Amino acid sequence: MCPVPRRAGHNHEMGAKAPIGMRSEQRLRELYELHHGDVMRYCLRRSSREDANDVAAEVFAVTWRRIDEVPDGDILPWLYRTTGYTLANHRRSQGRHLNLAAKLGVVVPSTVPGPEHQIVRNAEGRRSDRCAGAPPP
């Protein structure tokens, strides 16, 4: 028996074309594997790591919902545009959350440490290094 050549979009066990849902899922998996890192780097340049993870997840959720509208070929411009819109929506959502908290008089702790936090951590690290190397009194 001759092996049947494998072709994209085909269910090789039954010799029939795979259902559209399976092809769409496979395409999303391929796009995710190829471009998740690009989307994350784009997000990290513009937001915190926590927000970047949320935004990247939402970008690929949008990609899944709109998989039939995703262009063939060079996908990165489409993904970057979608990521930019998703970041803007995320920021607006955060702003609404903070405005509501202010109206209610609730103090919302910052989840993103500012530069002063890093300076203090570095200074504490240097101080503990000096203390660790010093002989006991």
C-alpha positions in Angstrom: 0.0 0.0 0.0 1.4 3.4 -1.0 1.5 6.1 1.6 -0.8 9.0 1.0 1.0 12.4 0.9 -0.1 14.6 3.8 -1.7 17.9 2.8 -2.7 20.8 5.0 -6.3 21.0 5.9 -7.0 17.3 5.4 -8.0 14.6 7.8 -5.6 11.9 6.7 -7.3 9.0 8.5 -10.5 9.4 6.6 -9.0 11.0 3.4 -11.5 13.9 3.7 -11.0 17.6 4.1 -10.8 18.6 7.8 -13.8 20.6 9.1 -13.3 24.4 9.1 -13.2 24.6 12.9 -10.2 22.2 13.0 -8.4 24.3 10.4 -9.1 27.5 12.3 -7.9 26.0 15.5 -4.7 24.7 13.8 -4.1 28.2 12.3 -4.5 29.9 15.7 -2.1 27.4 17.2 0.5 28.2 14.5 0.0 32.0 14.8 0.3 31.7 18.6 3.5 29.6 18.4 5.1 31.9 15.8 4.0 35.3 17.2 3.3 35.1 20.9 6.8 36.3 21.7 6.4 39.3 19.3 3.1 40.3 20.9 4.6 39.9 24.5 7.6 42.1 23.6 5.3 44.7 22.1 3.2 44.7 25.3 6.2 44.7 27.7 7.6 47.8 26.0 4.3 49.6 26.8 3.1 48.1 30.1 3.9 46.0 33.2 4.5 42.2 32.9 1.1 41.5 34.6 -0.7 43.7 32.1 1.3 42.4 29.2 0.2 38.8 30.0 -3.4 39.9 30.2 -3.3 41.9 27.0 -1.4 39.2 25.0 -4.1 36.6 26.1 -6.8 39.0 25.0 -5.1 39.6 21.7 -5.1 35.9 20.9 -8.7 35.6 22.1 -9.6 38.4 19.6 -7.5 36.5 16.9 -9.6 33.4 17.6 -12.9 35.2 17.4 -11.8 36.9 14.2 -9.8 34.1 12.7 -11.6 34.4 9.3 -10.6 38.1 9.1 -6.9 37.5 9.9 -4.9 38.2 6.7 -2.8 35.5 5.1 0.9 36.2 4.7 2.4 38.9 6.9 0.3 38.8 10.0 2.5 40.9 12.3 1.0 44.3 11.3 -2.5 43.0 12.0 -1.4 41.5 15.4 0.4 44.8 16.3 -2.6 46.9 15.5 -4.9 44.5 17.4 -2.4 44.6 20.4 -2.4 48.5 20.3 -6.2 48.6 20.4 -6.3 46.0 23.2 -3.7 47.9 25.2 -5.8 51.1 24.8 -8.9 49.3 25.9 -7.0 47.8 28.9 -5.8 51.3 30.0 -9.3 52.8 29.7 -10.7 49.9 31.8 -8.0 50.5 34.4 -8.8 54.2 34.4 -12.5 53.5 34.9 -11.6 51.2 37.8 -9.4 53.8 39.5 -12.0 56.5 39.0 -14.7 54.4 40.6 -12.4 53.5 43.5 -11.7 57.2 44.0 -15.4 58.0 44.0 -16.0 55.3 46.6 -13.0 56.4 48.7 -11.2 53.1 48.3 -7.4 53.1 48.1 -6.3 50.8 45.3 -2.7 49.6 45.8 -0.5 49.9 42.9 0.4 46.5 41.4 3.3 48.0 39.5 6.2 49.2 41.6 7.6 52.5 40.6 11.3 53.3 40.0 11.8 54.3 43.6 10.9 50.8 44.7 13.7 49.4 42.5 16.2 51.9 43.9 15.3 50.9 47.5 15.6 47.2 46.7 19.0 47.7 45.1 20.2 49.7 48.1 18.9 47.1 50.5 20.6 44.4 48.5 23.9 46.2 48.6 23.6 46.8 52.3 22.8 43.1 53.0 25.7 42.0 50.8 28.1 44.2 52.9 26.6 42.8 56.1 26.9 39.3 54.9 30.6 39.7 54.1 31.5 41.5 57.4 32.8 39.6 60.4 30.4 39.3 63.3 30.9 42.1 66.0 
